[in-house]
Amino acid sequence: MQTHIVPVGFDYDRLIAPLIRDQFDVDLVILLEGAVGSEANVEYSRNIARKLEQDFQNLLGASTERLRIEDVYDYDAAFEQAFDLINDQLDDGSEVWVNVCSMPRPVSFAFATAAHSVMVERQADRDRIHTYYTAPEKYLETEMAEELRACRDLLRAIEPGEEASEDVPAESIATHLDSATELLAEFDERGTTIGAKRIGDGHIVELPVASFSNVKPFEELILFTLGEHGEFESVSELASTLARELNEEYTDSFRSKVIYNVDRLGPGGKGYIEQEDHGKSYRTRLSRIGELWVRAHADEESA
């Protein structure tokens, strides 16, 4: 069973053409849709998804599912969704292929990082997890810009006051000429995008790096405890809380065990925990990738 997870943005060819040309076996395609930008952009992306759904079925004989991503700029939610989705497909016996060509970068990076994280945790299944990218043969933006230049020059060539027909008055020609000139000026100055969109409290989405090591059972307990309680003023406070929740005696040996595992999970180890100097102790909390790990494994904690 070959499952392809495909985030849908504004691309068509890069999401299906390589699979046809390289004669991939495709059994199931999961198309991920999200609201991106203006209403016109959202509708355009939905049309692409509908066309892909039909063509994956007609050209490759694949079954299709369409899933919604509520916020394409919420990296954490996308990571959690990707982590669960990839694990579910592996549990069903599928080989999983994750396409990272399209959709806003937070989604693509979240799915790529989640695939890597699953690969680390499921070493026996690492040959069944793939991420891939396809380069376009050409970009249409520059060709569209050149065509727009030609249209602008054509409008300029029309004599002032001259009317192409009764349905195209001179003021309409002037309006389109001004619009084309302004759009081209922005394209030449800024490229294909404008500005920086505010996302949450700022204008960037940090993309954390996945760990290269699996998490052991006692390390899991530490991570879940940090996830539940947040920040601890010291490792001793964390150890005391762990001992109480595990109904164990708080001894020097137990405290040393916690310190050892916190070190393994810290910046010099797996990177799931970060610490800050606080007098003679260290404030201890989850790092960004640690928070993602806890979020992605919340169901396991409940079980």
Stockholm file with secondary structure:
# STOCKHOLM 1.0

chainA/1-303         MQTHIVPVGFDYDRLIAPLIRDQFDVDLVILLEGAVGSEANVEYSRNIARKLEQDFQNLLGASTERLRIEDVYDYDAAFEQAFDLINDQLDDGSEVWVNVCSMPRPVSFAFATAAHSVMVERQADRDRIHTYYTAPEKYLETEMAEELRACRDLLRAIEPGEEASEDVPAESIATHLDSATELLAEFDERGTTIGAKRIGDGHIVELPVASFSNVKPFEELILFTLGEHGEFESVSELASTLARELNEEYTDSFRSKVIYNVDRLGPGGKGYIEQEDHGKSYRTRLSRIGELWVRAHADEESA
#=GR chainA/1-303 SS CEEEEEECSSCSHHHHHHHHHTTCCCSEEEEEEECCSSHHHHHHHHHHHHHHHHHHHHHHCCEEEEEEESCTTCHHHHHHHHHHHHHHHHHTTCEEEEECSSSCHHHHHHHHHHHHHHHHHCGGGGGGEEEECCCCSCCHHHHHHHHHHHHHHHHHHSCTTCCSBTTBCHHHHHHHHHHHHHHHHHHHHHTTCCSCCCBTTBSCCCCCCCCSSCCCHHHHHHHHHHHHHCCBSSHHHHHHHHHHHHTCCCCHHHHHHHHHHHHHHSTTTTSSEEEEEETTEEEEEECHHHHHHHHHTHHHHHC
#=GC SS_cons         CEEEEEECSSCSHHHHHHHHHTTCCCSEEEEEEECCSSHHHHHHHHHHHHHHHHHHHHHHCCEEEEEEESCTTCHHHHHHHHHHHHHHHHHTTCEEEEECSSSCHHHHHHHHHHHHHHHHHCGGGGGGEEEECCCCSCCHHHHHHHHHHHHHHHHHHSCTTCCSBTTBCHHHHHHHHHHHHHHHHHHHHHTTCCSCCCBTTBSCCCCCCCCSSCCCHHHHHHHHHHHHHCCBSSHHHHHHHHHHHHTCCCCHHHHHHHHHHHHHHSTTTTSSEEEEEETTEEEEEECHHHHHHHHHTHHHHHC
//
